[in-house]
């Protein structure tokens, strides 16, 4: 199974995502509460996959995604946001996100996205 980093500014959302992923046998190796922290932890832990919220303080998820993709073009990132606006989704995909999951999170949708990326 995959080693995953969960990025969200809300602790309860990180815990919820962690529960979804670990119940399917994945290992959450680190968590981050903003984009800046995500970039640092990505470099340190080198996860197989990242789930990342878009709207966060300090640095949003799309900016963090761009910086992660600059450093590692093979990064596997799934964006998560309550804002399912078409422009945000398109910007995330153009910036390198491999999938987009809309909150409130549904475990089956999250795991489908994770499984699809891990097959590659």
N, C-alpha and C positions, 0 to 999 in steps of 0.2 A: 504494500500500500504506500501511499504518498506521504511525504513530509511537507506540511503546509504551514504557511504564515497567514494569520487572520489579522486584518487591519480594519479597525472601526473605532470611532471616538467614544462610542457608548459601550461601557463594560458589559452590560447585559446582552448586547448584540454579539460581542465577541464570545461570551459564554454560550449563547444559543448556537452560534455557528460552530463552535468547538464541539458541542454536544452532537450536532448533526454529523460532523465529519468523523469524530471518534466512534460514534455508534456504527459507522460503516467500515471501521477498521483503519482509518487514516490516523496519522500522528500529527497533532498540532505542535510544532517545534518552537514557535514563538508567536507573540502577539505584539501589535503596535497600535497606538491610539491616535496617531496623526501621520501625515505623509512623510515628514522629515525623519521620524522614528522608523518608518517602514523602509526607507532607503538605507538607513544605517543597518537595520537588522537583516535586510535582504543580503547585503554584502557580507555580513558576519555568518549568517546561518545557511545561505544558499538553498532555500526551500525548493521543492519540486514544483510547487504551485502556490499562488497567492490569491486570497479573496480580499478585495479592497473596496471599502466604502468610498463614495465620491465626495460627499460633503463632510469635511473635517476642519478643525481649526489648525492654524499654523501653516499647513500646506495641504491643499485638497488632493483627492485621490487621482485626479487626472494628471496634475503636475507631477506627483510622485510616480505614476505609471510611466510618463514620458522619460523621467530620469532613470528609472529602472531599466526601461527598454534601451536607452542609450548605452548603458553599461552592459546589458545582457539581452541582445536581440532575441534570444531563445526563451526568455522568461514567459511563463504561463500565468496569466493574470485574468481572474474573473472579477469584474466590477459589480458592486452591489449598491443599490440606492433606492430610497423611497421615491425619488423623483424619476419617473419613467419617461421623461421628456425625450422626444425624438432627437433633438440636437445633442443632448448630453450623451445619449447612446452612440450616436454617430461619431462624436468627438472621441469617446473612449475607444471605439473600434479603430478609428483612424490612428489613434495614438498607440495601438498595439494590444489592446485588450482582446482576449480570445472569446469571451462570452460576457453576458450582462444578465444579472439576476435582479429582479425588482422586489423590494421589500413591500409588505411583510414576507419574510423568507418562508418558502415551502421546502421542507427537507428533501422531497423527491426531486424538485427542480434543481436545487443546489447539487445534489449527488449526480444527477444526469449530466450537468455541466462539467463537474469534476471528472466523471468517468470518460466523457468525450475527449477531454484534454489529455488524459493519461493514456488513451489509446494511441495517440500520435507518436 
